[in-house]
Amino acid sequence: MGKIRKLTIYTEKIPCDISFLVISDIHRDKNKGKENLMRIKDLVDLSKIDSVIIPGDIVNDVNDLADTEFKEQLQKELLSITKYKPTFVSLGNHDQMTHAEDGIWIPGNVDLLRETIEEIPNFHLISNGEKCNMNYLNISACSPGFDYYESKDHSKSERENSKDYQEIFDATYNENLFSEDSFNILLTHEPQSIIKLSKENKGCIQPNTDLVISGHMHNGLLPNFMQPFMKNKGLISPQMQLLPEYAQGVYQLKDTTFLINGPINTRVETPFINKLYGPNASVVTLKKTR
């Protein structure tokens, strides 16, 4: 099984139709993630894709990339999916953490991921507030750091809160980042805070943003067949919230579309459950209005 969400956005800001593949939450490590990642090739006609976007969590433990053999294998797998097409990556929480000897998550060596991505042809890792241009699109990112996800100052249920996100966003905010004449995409791994803040702001907190792409929520662990009936809710979040909002699907706020992408590999470690859910991804098509 598996699910490809198809999203079509009509816009006057592009001269021709553009399609891109969104994959996220691969959580690749030395023992899992490869099978579902490679199955994407069976679910999507990659010849019709212009580019690829990955809003975080390529790996499960970033320090695994110190293993040269694993690093090279991951690079080959990513190239097999992207076919050398322009690929834009932002950081997720697992891209910034590693397991300590006692099993607790601690900050990892993010430079290992940066080096891995920079070595892959046509791959671009977007830092906070940086802007990349591709095929008439502007793409930027707001990627909270390790402490946002794993702060010891908050209990697990109080982490990833909108107040902390606002402080992170303010530190990189640039009101001139996006022009109103271009189609603008913002990558941010965790979707709940930016949607809540944008609702309070009565519009996306980053001006002139047309599309916000996130992952992280693993569809709230909803089976694929249940997702249309739950609107944007899930069953449980990574922070163990019950019935979390903005866990999956597409949410529209004024002129901004929020896409909450599903995982390549679920958080559940049971192989049977992973096969039941299958890989999730999205194909976004921007169609020029005439």
VENMOUR-V188910 format. One record per backbone hydrogen bond with DSSP energy under -0.5 kcal/mol. NH is the residue of the N-H (numbers start at 1). CO is the residue of the C=O. Records with the same first field share a line. If there is no record, write none. Layout:
NH = CO  CO
//
This chain:
3 = 279
5 = 3  281
7 = 5  283
9 = 285
11 = 287
18 = 286
20 = 284
21 = 51
22 = 282
23 = 21  53
25 = 56
26 = 57
27 = 57
28 = 58
29 = 32
37 = 33
38 = 34
39 = 35
40 = 36  37
41 = 38
42 = 39
43 = 39  40
44 = 40
46 = 44
48 = 45
49 = 46
50 = 19
51 = 19
52 = 86
53 = 21
54 = 88
56 = 54
60 = 28
62 = 94  97
64 = 61
65 = 62
66 = 63
67 = 64
68 = 66
71 = 67
72 = 68
73 = 69
74 = 70
75 = 71
76 = 72
77 = 73
78 = 74
79 = 75
80 = 76
81 = 77
82 = 78
83 = 79
85 = 82
86 = 50
87 = 122
88 = 52
89 = 124
90 = 54
96 = 93
97 = 94
98 = 106
100 = 104
103 = 100
106 = 98
108 = 96
110 = 108
112 = 109
113 = 109  110
114 = 110
115 = 111
116 = 112
117 = 113
118 = 114
119 = 115
120 = 117
121 = 119
123 = 120
124 = 87
126 = 89  124
127 = 125
129 = 141
130 = 127
132 = 139
134 = 137
137 = 134
138 = 183
139 = 132
140 = 185
141 = 130
142 = 187
144 = 142
148 = 145
149 = 145  146
150 = 146
151 = 147
154 = 151
158 = 155
159 = 155  156
160 = 148
165 = 161
166 = 162
167 = 163
168 = 164
169 = 165
170 = 166
171 = 167
172 = 168  169
173 = 169
177 = 174
182 = 179
183 = 136
184 = 182
185 = 138
186 = 211
187 = 140
188 = 213
189 = 91
191 = 189
194 = 190
195 = 191
196 = 192
197 = 193
198 = 194
199 = 195
200 = 196
201 = 197
202 = 198  199
203 = 198
207 = 205
209 = 206
210 = 184  208
211 = 184
212 = 257
213 = 186
214 = 259
215 = 189
217 = 215
219 = 247
220 = 217
221 = 218
222 = 219
226 = 223
227 = 223  224
229 = 226
230 = 226  227
231 = 228
233 = 230
234 = 244
235 = 220
236 = 220
237 = 241
240 = 237
243 = 235
244 = 241
247 = 232
248 = 232
249 = 260
251 = 258
253 = 256
256 = 253
257 = 210
258 = 251
259 = 212  257
260 = 249  258
261 = 214  259
264 = 24  25
265 = 25
274 = 270
275 = 271
276 = 272
277 = 273
278 = 274
279 = 1
280 = 263
281 = 3
282 = 22
283 = 5
284 = 20  282
285 = 7  283
286 = 18  284
287 = 9  285
288 = 286
289 = 11
//
